């Protein structure tokens, strides 16, 4: 096959995604202090994005060096599984943030740990099921006219994926609206108790809302174009549009470590310790707040 520049860019993106998320996975896995529910969810997100980056690299390698329909199904299945797990992990993190604010007094209980494991099982169980569908036979290799904008996924399969994403995005939007209300109410109560000026309450509230807007805006701008195009396009649509909407979706996996991991102060401490050569597996700290990741 002639080398497609878009495939090269996707492969480079996959390599960067692998490197970023591998750092997060290693740090969380090898640091016993990172066993809190929020770090488990961040680890799930990083693992999903790591597999997504690996899937992009493998897809490029197999398409140009080991072309095979069977291998193509496996790589597409891996990509569907990993990207679905990434999106669902973002939803679980949002749910965890909301519950950590709504039930702040009971957040550090055994019930939270149990809930976290249930969310992880549901996330990866649903993602694996979505990824196995093209492998077990729900593909368009035998009927090219039923292909979607992403071969060998069928139009109906991609339709389900797109609708599922839109449902997740709507749920995250609703949860973040509730989070903003709770943050504003808490900031106002703190300002009243500490006799702070109204300007202090306004600055704190604006900063929190701006952070949530960046998180949700990044997620939406990366995935919405591909989800909408997945609903409207078909096998006859130009491949250029597919690449142009799929590439921003991969950027979400590239930005997730920056937004959810590298901004966390506890993870920053470990990374700085590693860089300084004084890494300790028993760092004595506990996260200040489950909602600051």
N, C-alpha and C positions, 0 to 999 in steps of 0.2 A: 504493500500500500504506500501511496505517496504520503509523506509526513505532513500531518495537519497541524498548523501553528496553534490552533485552539487546544488540541490534545497535549501539545508540549506545555502550554501554559497551565492546563489542569494538572499535569504531572508535576510541574514545579510547585504549584499550590499544594498538592498532596504531600510533597516532601517537606515543605515548611510546616504544614499542619502536623505531620508525624513528629517532627523535632520539637515543636512547642508542647504538644500534649504528652509526649513521652516524658518530658521534664516534670510535668504536673503529676502524672501517674507514678513515677518513681519516687518523687518527694512524698506523696500521700501514702504510698504503699510501705515505704521504709521508715516512716516516722510514726511510732506508736501513739504519739499525742494526737495524731489526726484520725481519731476513731469516732469523733462526734458525728451526728447525723448529717450536718451540713457538709462536712468534708467527704463523707461517703457519697453524697449526691454530686459534689464537684468531681470526685473521682470517677463516678459513672459517666458524667458528661465528657471528661477528658478521655476516658476509654473509648467512648463512642466516636469522638472526633478523631482519635488516633486510628481507629479502624477505618474511618472514612478516608483519611489521608492515605492509609495503606491501600485501600481499595482503589483509589485514583491512580496510584503508582502501578499497582498490579494490572489494572485495566489497560494502561498505556503499554506496559511490557507485553501482555498477552496479545493485544490487538496487532502490534507491529512485529513481534518476534515469535510468538507461538499462537497463531490464529486458529481458533477452534470454537465451535458453537457451544460445546459443553463447558469449556473454560469461561466463555463469555457469560453464560448463565450464572456460574459460580461467582464471578466478580460483580455482576449486576446485583445478585442476591446479597453479597456482602455490603455493597454500597447502599442498597435499600435498607438493610438491617441497621447499619451504622448511622445513616442520616436520620432514620426514624427514631432510633434510640437517642440521638443527639437532641432532636426536637422535643421528645418526650421528657428527657432529662431536664431541659430548660423549664418545662411545665412543672416538674416535681420540685425544682428549686424555687419556683415562684410560689407553689403551694406551701413549701416549708417556710419561706419568708413570711407569708401571710399568717400562718399559724403561729410562728414565733412571736409575732406582734399581737395577734388576737388572744393567744393563750400564753402570754409571757411568763406567768408564774408557774405553769406546769410544763414548760417546754423541756426542761432537763429531767424528764422522767422516763421510766422504762417504756411507757406508752409511745413516746416519740420515737424511740429506737425501733420498736415493733412496726410502727407506721412507716418508718423510712424503709425498712426491709420489704414491706408489702409493696410500696411504691416502686422499688427497684425491681422486684420480681415481675410486677405487672408491666413495667416499662420494657424490660428486656424480653419478656414472654411475647408481648404484642409485636415488638420489633422483629424478633426472629420469625414469627409467623408471617409477617409481611414479606420478609426477605426470602422465605422458603417458597412462596407462591410461584414465582417464575421458574424455580429449580424443579419443582414437582410437576410442572406441566402447564401452568397458566402463563404462557408466553405466546408470541406471535411468529415463532420460527416457521410453523407450518402454514400460517395464514398471514402473509405480509400485510394484507389490506387492513387487518385489525390492529396493526402496530400504532403505538402512541408516538409522541415526539422523541421518546427515549426507547430505542430498540434494545432488547426484545420485549419490553414491557407492553402489555396490551393497553388499549385506550381505557378500558373499564378499570384496569388495575391502577393506572396513573390517576384516574378520576377519583378513586377511593383515597389514594395517597394525598391528593390535592385537597379534597374535602376534609380529610382528617387534619391536615395542617391548618386549614382555615378555622376549624373548630378549636384546635389548640391555641391558635393566635387569639381568637375571640375570648377563650377562657383566661389566657394570660392578661389580656387587656382589662377584663373585668376585675381580676384579682389585683392588678396594679392600681386600678382606680380605688379599690377598697384600701390598699396599702397606703395610698396617698392620703386618704381621709384619716386613717389611724395615725399616720405620722403628723399630720397637721393638728389633730386633736392632742396628741402627746406633747408636741412642741408648745402648744398654747398653754397646756396645764403646767408644764415646767416653767414657762415664762411667768405665769401667775404666781406659782409657789416661790420662785426665786426673785420675784419683784424685778424682772428684767424689763427693758424697754421694748415696746412693740417692734422696733426695728430689728432687734435680736431674734425675735420669733419669726419675723418675715424672712430674714437671711437664712435661718436654719431650715425653714419650710421650703424656701426656694431651692436650696441646695439639694434637699432630699428629692424633690419633684424632678429637678434637672437630671439627677442620677438615674431615676426610674425612666425618664423620657429617653435618655441615651440608650439604656438597656433594651427597652421595647422598640425604639426606633431602629436600632441596629438589627435586631431580629427581623422586624417587618420588612425593612428595605432589602435585606439579603434574600429572604425567602418568598415574599409576596410575588415578585415578577415571575418566578418559575412556577409557583402554584397556580397563578391566574393563567399563564400560558399553557400549563398542563391541562386546564379545563377547556381552553379554546382551540388549541392546536391538535393536529393529527399527523399521520404518517406522510402526508403530502406537504406539510409545512416546511419551510426552508430550515436547513440544519443550522444556519447562522443564528437564527432566533433562539434555538435550543441552547447553543453554546453561550450566547449573550445573556441568557437568564440563568443558566446553570452555574456559570462562573461566580456570580455574586453569592449564590447559595453556598458555594464552597468557602467563600470568605467568612461566612458566619462561624465555621469551625476554626478558622484562623484567628478570629477575634475573641472567641469564647475564653481561651486561656487568659487573655489580657483582662477581660471584664470580670470574670468570676474567680480566677486563681491568683494572678500576679498582683492584683490590687489588694488582696487580703494581707493584712499585716503579719499574721502568723506564718503564712507561706513565704512572705518576704524575708522574715527573720531566718528561716531555714535556708533559703536561697543565698542570703548574704553569708550565713555560716559556712555553707558549702564553698562559696567563692573564696572565703578567707581560710579554708582548710581546717576549720574547727567544728566540723559537723558532729553533733551528738544525737544519738537515737532516742535519748530520754529528755528532750527539751521540756522544762517545767513551765508550761503555760496552758492557759485555757482561753478560748476565744471570748472576747468581751461580749459579743452579741451575735446571735445566729443570723441576724438580718443584715450584717455589714459586708457580706460577700457579694 
